[in-house]
């Protein structure tokens, strides 16, 4: 068989000799447009790919900092990585990072979350469940809680603590806070 290309015969061969010049131009335009749409569409079809790549980059850079025991700059990177692409390993490292910088309430909450998602999977991650439970037990006595006492006349009042709004049911139970 003989292979042909547009370099051999030119674009005028598209559609054969019976196709008019304007139809050939239209056919070429549609073909070029479709090819461009396919390339552009495939790049835009998965916006999570960019988020995943950014999350992975942040995670890897944070792990380098963790290895150097530079927890303060690592924690925000892990938090942003987790926001972009939630993953159990990122959550685990974030919880450990918070614990290392003394944000015990934040660490406790992240370990609780890690335990829950590790149990919920199709195949539970027993290693992560065990790790989370060990840290939860260690952190629980260290957590500070703010208890708010207010006269009953202030029904419907709200309290804002560190930018988070709390309603009356949480006041007497105590709001877990980082020291």
Backbone as a printed PyTorch tensor [residue, N CA C, xyz], in Angstrom:
tensor([[[  0.8460,  -1.1870,   0.0000],
         [  0.0000,   0.0000,   0.0000],
         [  0.8740,   1.2270,   0.0000]],

        [[  0.3080,   2.2830,  -0.4200],
         [  1.0270,   3.5280,  -0.5340],
         [  0.4370,   4.5160,   0.4620]],

        [[  1.2980,   5.1360,   1.2460],
         [  0.8210,   6.1350,   2.1890],
         [  0.9070,   7.4990,   1.5380]],

        [[ -0.1130,   8.3180,   1.7640],
         [ -0.0920,   9.6750,   1.2290],
         [ -0.1340,  10.6590,   2.3790]],

        [[  0.3160,  11.8400,   2.1370],
         [  0.2670,  12.8880,   3.1540],
         [ -0.0880,  14.1980,   2.4770]],

        [[ -0.4460,  15.1720,   3.2700],
         [ -0.7680,  16.4770,   2.6970],
         [  0.4650,  17.1170,   2.1060]],

        [[  1.6430,  16.6980,   2.5320],
         [  2.8670,  17.2390,   1.9350],
         [  2.9890,  16.7870,   0.4870]],

        [[  2.4990,  15.5780,   0.1530],
         [  2.5720,  15.0640,  -1.2080],
         [  1.5060,  15.6800,  -2.1030]],

        [[  0.2970,  15.8610,  -1.5710],
         [ -0.8310,  16.2370,  -2.4230],
         [ -1.4640,  17.5650,  -2.0550]],

        [[ -1.0870,  18.1360,  -0.9340],
         [ -1.6740,  19.4040,  -0.5340],
         [ -3.0320,  19.1990,   0.1060]],

        [[ -3.5140,  20.2510,   0.7470],
         [ -4.7830,  20.1870,   1.4620],
         [ -5.9570,  20.0940,   0.5150]],

        [[ -5.7820,  20.3820,  -0.7630],
         [ -6.9040,  20.3690,  -1.6940],
         [ -7.4290,  18.9610,  -1.9440]],

        [[ -6.7110,  17.9130,  -1.5540],
         [ -7.1920,  16.5490,  -1.7430],
         [ -8.2780,  16.1730,  -0.7460]],

        [[ -8.4370,  16.9550,   0.3390],
         [ -9.4660,  16.6270,   1.3190],
         [-10.8190,  16.7130,   0.6510]],

        [[-11.5800,  15.6430,   0.7130],
         [-12.9220,  15.6070,   0.1610],
         [-12.9700,  15.1810,  -1.2930]],

        [[-11.8640,  15.0230,  -1.9550],
         [-11.8420,  14.5430,  -3.3380],
         [-12.1390,  15.6370,  -4.3340]],

        [[-12.1070,  15.2980,  -5.6150],
         [-12.2490,  16.2950,  -6.6740],
         [-13.6460,  16.8930,  -6.7830]],

        [[-14.6660,  16.2400,  -6.2560],
         [-16.0320,  16.7540,  -6.4080],
         [-16.3810,  17.8270,  -5.3730]],

        [[-15.5630,  17.9680,  -4.3460],
         [-15.8620,  18.9410,  -3.2960],
         [-15.4680,  20.3440,  -3.7660]],

        [[-16.3360,  21.3060,  -3.5620],
         [-16.0320,  22.6850,  -3.9640],
         [-14.9750,  23.2690,  -3.0530]],

        [[-14.3420,  24.3350,  -3.5350],
         [-13.2690,  24.9690,  -2.7720],
         [-13.7640,  25.4530,  -1.4170]],

        [[-14.9260,  26.0800,  -1.3180],
         [-15.4240,  26.5900,  -0.0400],
         [-15.7430,  25.4480,   0.9260]],

        [[-16.2520,  24.3280,   0.3980],
         [-16.5030,  23.1880,   1.2700],
         [-15.1970,  22.5880,   1.7770]],

        [[-14.1710,  22.5900,   0.9140],
         [-12.8690,  22.0770,   1.3540],
         [-12.2970,  22.9570,   2.4580]],

        [[-12.4120,  24.2790,   2.3010],
         [-11.9200,  25.2030,   3.3260],
         [-12.6760,  24.9720,   4.6300]],

        [[-13.9940,  24.8020,   4.5300],
         [-14.8060,  24.5350,   5.7150],
         [-14.3880,  23.2210,   6.3670]],

        [[-14.1790,  22.1800,   5.5710],
         [-13.7760,  20.8820,   6.0990],
         [-12.4280,  20.9800,   6.8010]],

        [[-11.4940,  21.7240,   6.2140],
         [-10.1770,  21.8950,   6.8220],
         [-10.3110,  22.6670,   8.1300]],

        [[-11.1220,  23.7320,   8.1220],
         [-11.3150,  24.5360,   9.3260],
         [-11.9190,  23.7090,  10.4480]],

        [[-12.9180,  22.9040,  10.1180],
         [-13.5630,  22.0490,  11.1240],
         [-12.5590,  21.0440,  11.6730]],

        [[-11.7600,  20.4480,  10.7720],
         [-10.7660,  19.4610,  11.2100],
         [ -9.7330,  20.0960,  12.1270]],

        [[ -9.2520,  21.2850,  11.7610],
         [ -8.2670,  21.9720,  12.6000],
         [ -8.9020,  22.3730,  13.9230]],

        [[-10.1140,  22.9060,  13.8790],
         [-10.8180,  23.3060,  15.0950],
         [-11.0710,  22.1270,  16.0160]],

        [[-11.4670,  21.0020,  15.4470],
         [-11.7270,  19.8090,  16.2510],
         [-10.4520,  19.3210,  16.9200]],

        [[ -9.3390,  19.3820,  16.1730],
         [ -8.0650,  18.9550,  16.7470],
         [ -7.6610,  19.8970,  17.8810]],

        [[ -7.8210,  21.1940,  17.6920],
         [ -7.4830,  22.1660,  18.7400],
         [ -8.3840,  21.9730,  19.9510]],

        [[ -9.6650,  21.7280,  19.7180],
         [-10.6040,  21.5010,  20.8020],
         [-10.2320,  20.2550,  21.5830]],

        [[ -9.8040,  19.2220,  20.8900],
         [ -9.4030,  17.9940,  21.5640],
         [ -8.2030,  18.2490,  22.4580]],

        [[ -7.2130,  18.9590,  21.9650],
         [ -6.0170,  19.2470,  22.7560],
         [ -6.3770,  20.1390,  23.9290]],

        [[ -7.0880,  21.2420,  23.6570],
         [ -7.4670,  22.1670,  24.7240],
         [ -8.4350,  21.5030,  25.6850]],

        [[ -9.4090,  20.7870,  25.1480],
         [-10.4080,  20.1290,  25.9810],
         [ -9.7920,  19.1100,  26.9130]],

        [[ -8.8240,  18.3500,  26.4300],
         [ -8.2170,  17.3470,  27.2920],
         [ -7.4080,  18.0050,  28.3950]],

        [[ -6.7970,  19.1490,  28.1160],
         [ -6.0330,  19.8450,  29.1410],
         [ -6.9630,  20.4500,  30.1910]],

        [[ -8.1440,  20.8850,  29.7480],
         [ -9.0820,  21.5130,  30.6730],
         [-10.0790,  20.5330,  31.2690]],

        [[-10.1780,  19.3470,  30.7100],
         [-11.1840,  18.3910,  31.1450],
         [-10.9750,  17.9540,  32.5850]],

        [[ -9.7570,  17.9500,  33.0630],
         [ -9.4810,  17.4790,  34.4070],
         [ -8.7790,  18.5590,  35.2230]],

        [[ -9.5500,  19.5350,  35.7400],
         [ -8.9210,  20.5900,  36.5280],
         [ -8.3250,  20.0580,  37.8260]],

        [[ -8.7490,  18.8620,  38.2630],
         [ -8.1880,  18.3000,  39.4870],
         [ -6.7400,  17.8700,  39.2970]],

        [[ -6.3210,  17.6660,  38.0410],
         [ -4.9340,  17.2780,  37.7930],
         [ -3.9890,  18.3700,  38.2820]],

        [[ -4.3270,  19.6350,  38.0110],
         [ -3.5030,  20.7440,  38.4810],
         [ -3.5130,  20.8150,  40.0040]],

        [[ -4.6900,  20.6190,  40.5960],
         [ -4.8030,  20.6430,  42.0540],
         [ -3.9940,  19.5110,  42.6710]],

        [[ -4.0790,  18.3390,  42.0640],
         [ -3.3420,  17.1830,  42.5780],
         [ -1.8410,  17.4020,  42.4820]],

        [[ -1.3990,  17.9600,  41.3730],
         [  0.0350,  18.2210,  41.1970],
         [  0.5230,  19.2390,  42.2170]],

        [[ -0.2400,  20.2960,  42.4180],
         [  0.1320,  21.3170,  43.4010],
         [  0.1400,  20.7260,  44.8080]],

        [[ -0.8610,  19.9050,  45.1010],
         [ -0.9440,  19.2700,  46.4170],
         [  0.2540,  18.3490,  46.6490]],

        [[  0.5960,  17.5770,  45.6500],
         [  1.7370,  16.6630,  45.7730],
         [  3.0330,  17.4370,  45.9670]],

        [[  3.2080,  18.5300,  45.2390],
         [  4.4090,  19.3470,  45.3850],
         [  4.5140,  19.8990,  46.8030]],

        [[  3.4170,  20.4470,  47.3050],
         [  3.4130,  20.9760,  48.6740],
         [  3.7100,  19.8780,  49.6890]],

        [[  3.1030,  18.7120,  49.4880],
         [  3.3050,  17.5880,  50.4010],
         [  4.7840,  17.1770,  50.4360]],

        [[  5.3910,  17.0480,  49.2680],
         [  6.7970,  16.6250,  49.2070],
         [  7.7210,  17.6580,  49.8540]],

        [[  7.4580,  18.9380,  49.6120],
         [  8.2800,  19.9810,  50.2300],
         [  8.0850,  20.0160,  51.7440]],

        [[  6.8640,  19.7770,  52.2040],
         [  6.5900,  19.7340,  53.6460],
         [  7.2960,  18.5400,  54.2930]],

        [[  7.3350,  17.4030,  53.6030],
         [  8.0180,  16.2260,  54.1520],
         [  9.5060,  16.5020,  54.3640]],

        [[ 10.1170,  17.2630,  53.4670],
         [ 11.5260,  17.6390,  53.6300],
         [ 11.6830,  18.4690,  54.9080]],

        [[ 10.7610,  19.4050,  55.1110],
         [ 10.8060,  20.2320,  56.3220],
         [ 10.5730,  19.3970,  57.5750]],

        [[  9.6470,  18.4460,  57.4970],
         [  9.3960,  17.5780,  58.6440],
         [ 10.6470,  16.7740,  59.0000]],

        [[ 11.3410,  16.2820,  58.0040],
         [ 12.5640,  15.5150,  58.2360],
         [ 13.6300,  16.3700,  58.9340]],

        [[ 13.6000,  17.6720,  58.6690],
         [ 14.5390,  18.6030,  59.3020],
         [ 13.9960,  19.1060,  60.6410]],

        [[ 12.8090,  18.6120,  61.0250],
         [ 12.1120,  19.0220,  62.2490],
         [ 11.7490,  20.5110,  62.2190]],

        [[ 11.4740,  21.0240,  61.0240],
         [ 11.0290,  22.4040,  60.8400],
         [  9.5010,  22.3740,  60.6830]],

        [[  8.8360,  22.1980,  61.8030],
         [  7.3980,  21.9620,  61.7960],
         [  6.5780,  23.2070,  61.4830]],

        [[  6.9760,  24.3600,  62.0180],
         [  6.1750,  25.5800,  61.8200],
         [  5.9470,  25.9040,  60.3440]],

        [[  6.9480,  25.8600,  59.4690],
         [  6.6570,  26.1240,  58.0530],
         [  6.0230,  24.9300,  57.3270]],

        [[  6.1900,  23.7300,  57.8730],
         [  5.6280,  22.5370,  57.2240],
         [  4.1090,  22.4530,  57.3950]],

        [[  3.6040,  22.8340,  58.5600],
         [  2.1630,  22.6960,  58.8390],
         [  1.2720,  23.4290,  57.8300]],

        [[  1.5240,  24.7040,  57.5230],
         [  0.6660,  25.3720,  56.5420],
         [  0.7410,  24.7310,  55.1510]],

        [[  1.9100,  24.2160,  54.7960],
         [  2.0370,  23.5450,  53.4950],
         [  1.1880,  22.2720,  53.4620]],

        [[  1.2140,  21.5300,  54.5490],
         [  0.4070,  20.3040,  54.6220],
         [ -1.0850,  20.6370,  54.6190]],

        [[ -1.4540,  21.6900,  55.3320],
         [ -2.8580,  22.0990,  55.3570],
         [ -3.3470,  22.4720,  53.9580]],

        [[ -2.5300,  23.2280,  53.2330],
         [ -2.9130,  23.6260,  51.8750],
         [ -2.9300,  22.4180,  50.9430]],

        [[ -1.9820,  21.5250,  51.0970],
         [ -1.9670,  20.3060,  50.2950],
         [ -3.2500,  19.5090,  50.5230]],

        [[ -3.6500,  19.3960,  51.7880],
         [ -4.8590,  18.6480,  52.1210],
         [ -6.1080,  19.3460,  51.5860]],

        [[ -6.1070,  20.6690,  51.6190],
         [ -7.2560,  21.4130,  51.0840],
         [ -7.3860,  21.1790,  49.5790]],

        [[ -6.2660,  21.1880,  48.8840],
         [ -6.2820,  21.0130,  47.4330],
         [ -6.6710,  19.5970,  47.0190]],

        [[ -6.1770,  18.6070,  47.7610],
         [ -6.4160,  17.2140,  47.3870],
         [ -6.3660,  16.3550,  48.6430]],

        [[ -7.4970,  16.2130,  49.3370],
         [ -7.5110,  15.4810,  50.6000],
         [ -6.9950,  14.0460,  50.4410]],

        [[ -5.9960,  13.7100,  51.2480],
         [ -5.4290,  12.3630,  51.2300],
         [ -5.0500,  11.9880,  52.6570]],

        [[ -5.1930,  10.7180,  52.9690],
         [ -4.9310,  10.2300,  54.3200],
         [ -3.5120,  10.4800,  54.7970]],

        [[ -2.5310,  10.2830,  53.9380],
         [ -1.1400,  10.5080,  54.3240],
         [ -0.8750,  11.9570,  54.6610]],

        [[ -1.4890,  12.8510,  53.9100],
         [ -1.3310,  14.2820,  54.1840],
         [ -1.9790,  14.6270,  55.5200]],

        [[ -3.1640,  14.0880,  55.7510],
         [ -3.8620,  14.3460,  57.0020],
         [ -3.0600,  13.8230,  58.1860]],

        [[ -2.4950,  12.6450,  58.0560],
         [ -1.6740,  12.0640,  59.1230],
         [ -0.4700,  12.9570,  59.4220]],

        [[  0.2250,  13.3860,  58.3900],
         [  1.3850,  14.2530,  58.5890],
         [  0.9910,  15.6090,  59.1630]],

        [[ -0.1530,  16.1260,  58.7540],
         [ -0.6440,  17.3920,  59.2990],
         [ -0.9280,  17.2490,  60.7920]],

        [[ -1.5700,  16.1660,  61.1830],
         [ -1.8730,  15.9270,  62.5990],
         [ -0.5970,  15.8480,  63.4240]],

        [[  0.3930,  15.1190,  62.9380],
         [  1.6760,  15.0030,  63.6320],
         [  2.3500,  16.3720,  63.7150]],

        [[  2.2930,  17.1140,  62.6360],
         [  2.8930,  18.4460,  62.5930],
         [  2.2630,  19.3530,  63.6550]],

        [[  0.9310,  19.3650,  63.7130],
         [  0.2470,  20.1710,  64.7230],
         [  0.6530,  19.7530,  66.1330]],

        [[  0.7470,  18.4620,  66.3470],
         [  1.1320,  17.9690,  67.6670],
         [  2.5320,  18.4670,  68.0340]],

        [[  3.4370,  18.4330,  67.0920],
         [  4.8200,  18.8410,  67.3440],
         [  4.9440,  20.3250,  67.6730]],

        [[  4.0630,  21.1610,  67.1400],
         [  4.1610,  22.6020,  67.4480],
         [  3.2520,  23.0030,  68.6160]],

        [[  2.6430,  22.0160,  69.2710],
         [  1.8340,  22.2980,  70.4510],
         [  0.4060,  22.7110,  70.1670]],

        [[ -0.0630,  22.5170,  68.9400],
         [ -1.4730,  22.7950,  68.6250],
         [ -2.2600,  21.5040,  68.8830]],

        [[ -2.4350,  21.2140,  70.1640],
         [ -2.9870,  19.9230,  70.5540],
         [ -4.4460,  19.7400,  70.1700]],

        [[ -5.2460,  20.7760,  70.2480],
         [ -6.6610,  20.6490,  69.8520],
         [ -6.7620,  20.4040,  68.3450]],

        [[ -5.9520,  21.1070,  67.5750],
         [ -5.9480,  20.9050,  66.1220],
         [ -5.4530,  19.5020,  65.7740]],

        [[ -4.3890,  19.0590,  66.4550],
         [ -3.8600,  17.7140,  66.2250],
         [ -4.9030,  16.6700,  66.5830]],

        [[ -5.5470,  16.8530,  67.7230],
         [ -6.5870,  15.9280,  68.1870],
         [ -7.7080,  15.8050,  67.1500]],

        [[ -8.1620,  16.9400,  66.6350],
         [ -9.2370,  16.9350,  65.6290],
         [ -8.7960,  16.2340,  64.3470]],

        [[ -7.5580,  16.4800,  63.9190],
         [ -7.0580,  15.8340,  62.6860],
         [ -6.8880,  14.3320,  62.8830]],

        [[ -6.4330,  13.9060,  64.0750],
         [ -6.3140,  12.4660,  64.3300],
         [ -7.6960,  11.8080,  64.3950]],

        [[ -8.6810,  12.5120,  64.9480],
         [-10.0600,  11.9960,  64.9570],
         [-10.5390,  11.8020,  63.5180]],

        [[-10.2690,  12.7900,  62.6770],
         [-10.6560,  12.7270,  61.2730],
         [ -9.9230,  11.5830,  60.5610]],

        [[ -8.6370,  11.4410,  60.8410],
         [ -7.8440,  10.3680,  60.2360],
         [ -8.4060,   9.0040,  60.6270]],

        [[ -8.7470,   8.8420,  61.8910],
         [ -9.3210,   7.5680,  62.3520],
         [-10.6350,   7.2830,  61.6270]],

        [[-11.4730,   8.2970,  61.5000],
         [-12.7830,   8.1090,  60.8540],
         [-12.6310,   7.7240,  59.3810]],

        [[-11.7870,   8.4290,  58.6380],
         [-11.6640,   8.1030,  57.2160],
         [-10.9220,   6.7860,  57.0070]],

        [[-10.0360,   6.4490,  57.9340],
         [ -9.3100,   5.1820,  57.8190],
         [-10.2150,   3.9960,  58.0930]],

        [[-11.2230,   4.1860,  58.9260],
         [-12.2030,   3.1280,  59.1900],
         [-13.2280,   3.0200,  58.0670]],

        [[-13.5280,   4.1350,  57.4140],
         [-14.6270,   4.1930,  56.4510],
         [-14.2960,   3.5960,  55.0910]],

        [[-13.0520,   3.4150,  54.7810],
         [-12.6820,   2.9220,  53.4650],
         [-13.1470,   1.5000,  53.2140]],

        [[-13.1400,   1.1310,  51.9500],
         [-13.5210,  -0.2310,  51.5760],
         [-12.6210,  -1.2470,  52.2790]],

        [[-11.3380,  -0.8950,  52.3410],
         [-10.3700,  -1.6960,  53.0930],
         [ -9.7840,  -0.8070,  54.1780]],

        [[-10.2550,  -0.9450,  55.4210],
         [ -9.7940,  -0.0660,  56.5000],
         [ -8.2730,  -0.0860,  56.6380]],

        [[ -7.7320,   1.0850,  56.9140],
         [ -6.2810,   1.2250,  57.1190],
         [ -5.9880,   1.0350,  58.6060]],

        [[ -5.7660,  -0.1920,  59.0100],
         [ -5.5680,  -0.5190,  60.4150],
         [ -4.3480,   0.1790,  61.0100]],

        [[ -3.2980,   0.3570,  60.2070],
         [ -2.1060,   1.0480,  60.6920],
         [ -2.4130,   2.4960,  61.0630]],

        [[ -3.1900,   3.1560,  60.2380],
         [ -3.5480,   4.5500,  60.5180],
         [ -4.5400,   4.6480,  61.6680]],

        [[ -5.4510,   3.6960,  61.7610],
         [ -6.4160,   3.6880,  62.8660],
         [ -5.6620,   3.5650,  64.1910]],

        [[ -4.7220,   2.6290,  64.2470],
         [ -3.9400,   2.4070,  65.4610],
         [ -3.1340,   3.6500,  65.8190]],

        [[ -2.4530,   4.2300,  64.8350],
         [ -1.6550,   5.4290,  65.0690],
         [ -2.5360,   6.5610,  65.5890]],

        [[ -3.6840,   6.7710,  64.9380],
         [ -4.5950,   7.8450,  65.3510],
         [ -5.0790,   7.6270,  66.7800]],

        [[ -5.4560,   6.4150,  67.1100],
         [ -5.9640,   6.1390,  68.4650],
         [ -4.8890,   6.3470,  69.5220]],

        [[ -3.6470,   5.9810,  69.2150],
         [ -2.5490,   6.2040,  70.1620],
         [ -2.3480,   7.6980,  70.4130]],

        [[ -2.3820,   8.4850,  69.3580],
         [ -2.1810,   9.9310,  69.5080],
         [ -3.3810,  10.5910,  70.1720]],

        [[ -4.5730,  10.1360,  69.8570],
         [ -5.7840,  10.6940,  70.4860],
         [ -5.7140,  10.4990,  71.9950]],

        [[ -5.3360,   9.2960,  72.4270],
         [ -5.2420,   9.0000,  73.8610],
         [ -4.1930,   9.8770,  74.5330]],

        [[ -3.0940,  10.1220,  73.8440],
         [ -2.0200,  10.9400,  74.3970],
         [ -2.4070,  12.4270,  74.4370]],

        [[ -3.1700,  12.8720,  73.4460],
         [ -3.5250,  14.2950,  73.3510],
         [ -4.7020,  14.6870,  74.2400]],

        [[ -5.6380,  13.7870,  74.4210],
         [ -6.8810,  14.1250,  75.1250],
         [ -6.6570,  14.8570,  76.4520]],

        [[ -5.7620,  14.3900,  77.3180],
         [ -5.5840,  15.1210,  78.5880],
         [ -4.9090,  16.4880,  78.4320]],

        [[ -4.3050,  16.7450,  77.3100],
         [ -3.5860,  18.0040,  77.1010],
         [ -4.4690,  19.1080,  76.5220]],

        [[ -5.6590,  18.7700,  76.0780],
         [ -6.5090,  19.7430,  75.3920],
         [ -7.0900,  20.7470,  76.3740]],

        [[ -6.9600,  22.0110,  76.0200],
         [ -7.5770,  23.0890,  76.7840],
         [ -8.9560,  23.3590,  76.1980]],

        [[ -9.8930,  23.6240,  77.0830],
         [-11.2510,  23.9350,  76.6420],
         [-11.7120,  25.2300,  77.3050]],

        [[-12.3730,  26.0350,  76.5130],
         [-12.9440,  27.2810,  77.0180],
         [-14.4230,  27.0300,  77.2800]],

        [[-14.8310,  27.2740,  78.5240],
         [-16.2390,  27.1420,  78.9030],
         [-16.7850,  28.5510,  79.0620]],

        [[-17.9140,  28.8010,  78.4340],
         [-18.5050,  30.1400,  78.4680],
         [-19.7770,  30.0910,  79.3060]],

        [[-19.8410,  30.9680,  80.2890],
         [-21.0040,  31.0590,  81.1600],
         [-21.6160,  32.4340,  80.9280]],

        [[-22.8990,  32.4220,  80.5820],
         [-23.5710,  33.6810,  80.2720],
         [-24.9760,  33.6380,  80.8890]],

        [[-25.4460,  34.7800,  81.3710],
         [-26.8140,  34.8140,  81.9150],
         [-27.8310,  34.3790,  80.8680]],

        [[-28.8920,  33.7270,  81.3300],
         [-29.9190,  33.2300,  80.4110],
         [-30.6010,  34.3350,  79.6250]],

        [[-30.4940,  35.5430,  80.0500],
         [-31.1240,  36.6620,  79.3520],
         [-30.5320,  36.8730,  77.9570]],

        [[-29.3800,  36.2990,  77.7130],
         [-28.7070,  36.4740,  76.4270],
         [-28.9790,  35.3260,  75.4610]],

        [[-30.1990,  34.8340,  75.4640],
         [-30.5670,  33.7420,  74.5670],
         [-30.3730,  34.2030,  73.1190]],

        [[-29.7720,  33.3530,  72.3170],
         [-29.5130,  33.6990,  70.9200],
         [-28.1780,  34.3820,  70.7010]],

        [[-27.4410,  34.6030,  71.7850],
         [-26.1320,  35.2440,  71.6570],
         [-25.1530,  34.3110,  70.9480]],

        [[-24.1580,  34.9000,  70.3610],
         [-23.1100,  34.1410,  69.6780],
         [-21.7700,  34.5450,  70.2600]],

        [[-20.8490,  33.6110,  70.2550],
         [-19.4970,  33.8930,  70.7030],
         [-18.5640,  33.5590,  69.5500]],

        [[-17.6330,  34.4590,  69.2690],
         [-16.6470,  34.2170,  68.2220],
         [-15.2940,  34.0280,  68.8910]],

        [[-14.6740,  32.9220,  68.5610],
         [-13.3750,  32.5840,  69.1310],
         [-12.4520,  32.2010,  67.9890]],

        [[-11.3720,  32.9270,  67.8390],
         [-10.4280,  32.7010,  66.7280],
         [-11.1310,  32.6840,  65.3700]],

        [[-12.0920,  33.5800,  65.2060],
         [-12.7780,  33.7210,  63.9230],
         [-13.8870,  32.7030,  63.6710]],

        [[-14.1270,  31.8040,  64.6330],
         [-15.1740,  30.7910,  64.4750],
         [-16.3330,  31.1400,  65.4030]],

        [[-17.5470,  31.1130,  64.8450],
         [-18.7390,  31.4540,  65.6130],
         [-19.2670,  30.1990,  66.3210]],

        [[-19.5200,  30.3310,  67.6330],
         [-20.0570,  29.2220,  68.4270],
         [-21.3990,  29.6390,  69.0150]],

        [[-22.3330,  28.7150,  68.9790],
         [-23.6490,  28.9620,  69.5550],
         [-23.7290,  28.3270,  70.9390]],

        [[-24.7600,  28.6710,  71.6760],
         [-24.9030,  28.3060,  73.0770],
         [-24.7010,  26.8150,  73.3900]],

        [[-25.1580,  25.8670,  72.5870],
         [-24.9700,  24.4590,  72.9630],
         [-23.5030,  24.0500,  73.1800]],

        [[-22.5800,  24.7150,  72.5200],
         [-21.1720,  24.3350,  72.6800],
         [-20.4980,  25.0250,  73.8650]],

        [[-21.1150,  26.0520,  74.4120],
         [-20.4630,  26.8260,  75.4580],
         [-20.1960,  26.0240,  76.7100]],

        [[-21.2060,  25.3800,  77.2530],
         [-21.0230,  24.6670,  78.5300],
         [-20.2440,  23.3720,  78.3370]],

        [[-20.2620,  22.8200,  77.1500],
         [-19.4960,  21.6010,  76.8840],
         [-18.0090,  21.8970,  76.8330]],

        [[-17.6970,  23.1210,  76.5000],
         [-16.2850,  23.5160,  76.3930],
         [-15.8210,  23.4270,  74.9520]],

        [[-15.1880,  24.4800,  74.4950],
         [-14.6950,  24.5690,  73.1360],
         [-13.1960,  24.2780,  73.1660]],

        [[-12.7990,  23.2230,  72.4590],
         [-11.3860,  22.8530,  72.4230],
         [-10.5990,  23.9240,  71.6820]],

        [[ -9.5010,  24.3640,  72.3190],
         [ -8.6700,  25.3960,  71.7220],
         [ -7.2030,  25.0050,  71.8140]],

        [[ -6.4320,  25.5100,  70.8760],
         [ -4.9880,  25.3340,  70.9610],
         [ -4.4490,  26.3120,  71.9860]],

        [[ -3.4360,  25.9030,  72.7590],
         [ -2.8890,  26.8180,  73.7670],
         [ -2.3240,  28.0850,  73.1340]]])
